[in-house]
């Protein structure tokens, strides 16, 4: 067995260094030592181990890709050991449930159940609970809040937007900090389709968005930064939301002439830029004509 695979296992089990474990498993697959030739079954085992490490590291997209590869005809055949094949189907069923692909999850679970029985293995309570969760999800009413959340998740996944494992718990709501209840929606369907979106893939999404200008403070409280909140449709130019937004609100709040002149200059985008800050505290410079779709693509 590959020494690199063994190093991956050591980091996975003993050190709990998941990133290092994934790295060693990758090296074992892609750059094995010259004197070590891996069999197909050994490669399949490494893929399974790397996927499990990725799940623990909450890299669920990477894990699903590895399970798909391990269960492909290249690595799994009718003569493959049933115990590992069953385990792969079970773990993929759990991921498909996270990805709200409940029909696929059920098919994987049923294949796991069949293979597990043929291999003489047991079906434990946690396995049965997964089946119960899948069955419940398949019975969600189409016009209920649970299915609405499912459609939103399917919509963002179809657009290639990554929702982290932790972010799925309260999706589409997020925490402002760890002490608050999750209450801020990160996106929704366009209002005309809000109650019954027919197709998550084609129904437009809207993104609650907040803009802040560093040079503007609250007209009535100069100690606070001035911000505006709005909903952006995914194909609407971001500059459209900014155009006249600061100055209009400033007029309503009785801002000074200098304040309004500063706001108008910012809105023109001739001497200012739109910056998008990410969760990792990086930022992107957004071209004035770009839309939210341009950003996430």
C-alpha positions in Angstrom: 0.0 0.0 0.0 1.3 3.5 -0.9 3.4 5.1 1.8 1.8 8.4 0.8 -1.6 7.0 1.5 -0.4 5.8 4.9 0.9 9.4 5.7 -2.6 10.7 4.7 -4.2 8.2 7.1 -1.8 9.3 9.9 -2.7 12.9 9.5 -6.4 12.1 9.2 -6.7 9.8 12.2 -4.0 10.9 14.6 -3.1 14.5 13.9 -6.5 15.6 12.6 -4.6 17.6 10.1 -7.2 17.4 7.3 -5.5 19.7 4.8 -2.3 17.7 5.1 -4.2 14.4 4.8 -5.9 15.6 1.6 -2.5 16.7 0.3 -0.9 13.3 0.9 -3.9 11.4 -0.6 -3.6 13.6 -3.7 0.1 12.9 -4.0 -0.6 9.2 -3.7 -3.0 9.3 -6.6 -1.1 11.8 -8.8 2.5 11.3 -7.9 3.1 7.9 -6.4 6.7 6.8 -5.8 8.3 5.1 -8.8 8.5 1.8 -7.0 4.8 1.8 -6.1 2.2 0.8 -8.6 -1.3 1.2 -7.3 -4.1 -1.1 -8.3 -7.5 0.2 -9.2 -8.9 -0.9 -5.9 -6.2 0.9 -4.0 -6.9 4.1 -6.0 -10.6 3.7 -5.2 -9.8 3.4 -1.5 -7.6 6.5 -1.6 -10.4 8.4 -3.3 -12.8 7.3 -0.6 -10.4 8.4 2.2 -9.7 11.7 0.5 -13.5 12.3 0.2 -14.0 11.5 3.9 -11.2 13.9 4.9 -12.8 16.6 2.7 -16.2 16.1 4.4 -14.6 16.6 7.8 -12.9 19.7 6.4 -16.4 20.8 5.2 -15.2 20.8 1.6 -18.3 19.1 0.4 -18.0 19.9 -3.3 -14.6 18.3 -3.4 -15.9 15.3 -1.5 -18.8 14.8 -3.9 -16.5 14.9 -6.9 -14.3 12.2 -5.3 -17.2 9.9 -4.6 -18.5 10.4 -8.1 -15.1 9.4 -9.4 -14.7 6.4 -7.1 -18.2 5.1 -8.1 -17.6 5.6 -11.8 -17.1 2.7 -14.2 -13.3 3.4 -14.2 -13.0 2.4 -10.5 -16.1 0.4 -9.6 -17.3 -2.7 -11.4 -19.4 -5.8 -10.6 -16.4 -7.5 -9.1 -15.4 -4.6 -6.8 -15.6 -5.4 -3.0 -19.2 -4.7 -2.0 -18.4 -3.4 1.5 -16.5 -0.4 0.1 -19.0 0.2 -2.7 -21.8 0.2 -0.2 -19.9 2.7 2.0 -19.3 4.9 -1.0 -23.0 4.9 -1.9 -24.0 5.7 1.7 -21.6 8.6 2.0 -22.7 10.0 -1.3 -26.3 9.7 -0.3 -25.5 11.9 2.7 -23.9 14.5 0.5 -26.7 14.4 -2.0 -29.1 15.1 0.9 -27.0 18.2 1.8 -27.1 19.3 -1.9 -30.9 18.9 -1.7 -30.9 16.3 -4.5 -33.2 14.0 -2.6 -34.1 11.6 -5.4 -30.4 11.0 -6.1 -29.8 10.5 -2.3 -32.6 7.9 -2.1 -31.2 6.0 -5.1 -27.7 6.0 -3.5 -29.2 4.9 -0.1 -31.1 2.0 -1.7 -28.0 0.8 -3.5 -26.1 1.0 -0.2 -28.8 -1.0 1.5 -28.8 -3.7 -1.1 -25.0 -4.0 -1.2 -24.7 -3.9 2.6 -27.0 -6.8 3.0 -25.3 -8.8 0.3 -21.9 -8.1 2.0 -23.3 -9.3 5.4 -23.0 -5.9 6.9 -25.4 -4.1 9.4 -27.5 -1.0 8.9 -27.1 1.1 12.0 -29.3 3.8 13.5 -27.5 6.7 11.9 -28.0 5.1 8.4 -31.7 4.7 9.2 -31.9 8.3 10.3 -30.5 9.4 6.9 -33.2 7.4 5.1 -35.8 9.0 7.4 -34.5 12.5 6.6 -34.5 11.8 2.8 -38.0 10.4 3.0 -39.2 13.4 4.9 -37.6 15.8 2.4 -39.3 14.0 -0.5 -42.7 14.7 1.0 -42.2 18.5 1.3 -45.3 20.3 -0.1 -44.4 22.2 -3.2 -45.7 25.5 -1.9 -44.3 25.1 1.6 -41.4 27.0 3.2 -39.1 23.9 3.2 -39.4 23.4 -0.5 -38.9 27.2 -1.0 -35.5 26.8 0.7 -34.8 23.8 -1.4 -35.5 25.7 -4.6 -33.3 28.5 -3.5 -30.4 26.1 -2.8 -30.9 24.4 -6.2 -31.0 27.8 -7.9 -27.6 29.0 -6.5 -26.0 25.6 -7.1 -27.1 25.7 -10.7 -25.4 29.0 -11.0 -22.1 27.7 -9.7 -22.4 29.6 -6.4 -20.8 27.7 -3.5 -22.7 27.5 -0.3 -20.5 26.2 2.5 -21.4 23.3 4.7 -21.9 25.5 7.7 -23.8 28.1 5.6 -26.4 25.5 4.7 -27.7 25.0 8.2 -29.8 28.2 8.3 -29.8 29.0 4.5 -30.8 31.5 3.2 -30.4 33.4 6.5 -27.0 34.2 8.0 -25.6 35.3 11.3 -24.2 38.8 11.8 -22.2 37.3 14.7 -22.2 34.1 16.6 -24.4 35.4 19.4 -27.3 36.6 17.1 -30.1 34.5 15.8 -29.7 34.0 12.0 -32.0 36.7 10.5 -30.5 38.3 7.4 -31.4 36.7 4.1 -28.5 36.6 1.7 -30.8 36.1 -1.4 -34.3 35.5 -2.5 -36.3 35.0 -5.7 -37.4 38.0 -7.7 -40.6 39.4 -6.2 -42.9 38.5 -9.0 -42.0 34.9 -8.6 -41.6 35.0 -4.8 -44.6 32.9 -3.8 -44.3 30.1 -6.4 -41.1 30.0 -8.4 -41.8 27.7 -11.3 -38.2 26.8 -12.2 -35.2 27.6 -9.8 -32.9 27.6 -12.8 -34.6 30.3 -14.8 -36.4 32.3 -12.1 -34.4 35.5 -11.4 -32.7 35.9 -8.1 -32.4 39.0 -6.0 -29.6 39.8 -3.6 -30.1 42.0 -0.6 -27.1 44.4 -0.9 -25.6 47.1 1.3 -23.5 49.9 0.0 -21.2 52.1 2.2 -19.2 55.1 1.1 -16.1 55.8 3.2 -16.3 59.5 2.7 -19.9 59.8 3.7 -21.2 59.8 7.3 -24.8 59.8 8.5 -26.2 63.4 8.0 -27.8 63.3 11.4 -25.0 61.4 13.2 -21.6 62.1 11.8 -20.0 59.5 14.1 -21.6 56.7 11.9 -20.8 55.7 8.4 -23.6 56.2 5.9 -24.9 53.1 4.3 -27.9 52.2 2.0 -29.6 48.8 1.6 -31.3 47.7 -1.5 -32.2 44.5 -3.5 -30.3 43.9 -6.6 -31.6 41.6 -9.4 -28.8 39.3 -10.6 -28.8 40.8 -14.1 -29.1 44.5 -13.1 -25.9 46.6 -13.4 -24.7 47.3 -9.9 -24.1 51.0 -10.8 -27.8 51.3 -11.4 -28.5 50.7 -7.8 -26.0 53.4 -6.8 -27.1 56.0 -9.3 -28.8 58.8 -7.3 -29.3 56.5 -4.3 -27.0 58.4 -1.9 -28.1 61.9 -2.9 -31.8 61.0 -2.9 -31.6 59.7 0.7 -29.4 62.6 1.7 -32.1 65.1 0.5 -34.7 63.2 2.5 -32.5 63.4 5.6 -31.7 67.1 5.2 -28.0 66.7 4.4 -25.8 69.7 3.8 -24.9 71.0 0.4 -21.3 69.8 0.7 -22.6 66.4 1.7 -24.9 66.2 -1.3 -22.1 67.4 -3.7 -19.9 64.6 -2.3 -22.6 62.1 -2.8 -23.2 63.2 -6.4 -19.6 62.9 -7.2 -19.5 59.3 -5.8 -22.5 58.3 -7.7 -21.0 59.4 -11.0 -18.2 56.7 -10.5 -15.8 59.0 -12.4 -13.5 59.4 -9.4 -14.6 56.4 -7.3 -14.7 52.6 -7.5 -17.1 49.9 -6.4 -15.3 47.4 -4.1 -16.9 44.1 -3.1 -15.5 42.6 0.2 -15.6 38.9 0.6 -16.0 36.8 3.7 -12.2 36.2 3.6 -11.7 40.0 3.8 -10.4 40.2 0.3 -12.0 42.6 -2.2 -12.8 42.8 -5.9 -12.9 46.0 -8.0 -16.3 45.8 -9.7 -16.6 47.5 -13.2 -19.5 50.0 -13.2 -21.5 48.0 -15.8 -21.1 44.6 -14.0 -24.1 42.8 -12.6 -24.3 40.4 -9.6 -24.3 37.5 -12.2 -21.0 38.8 -13.6 -19.6 38.8 -10.1 -20.5 35.3 -9.1 -19.5 33.9 -12.6 
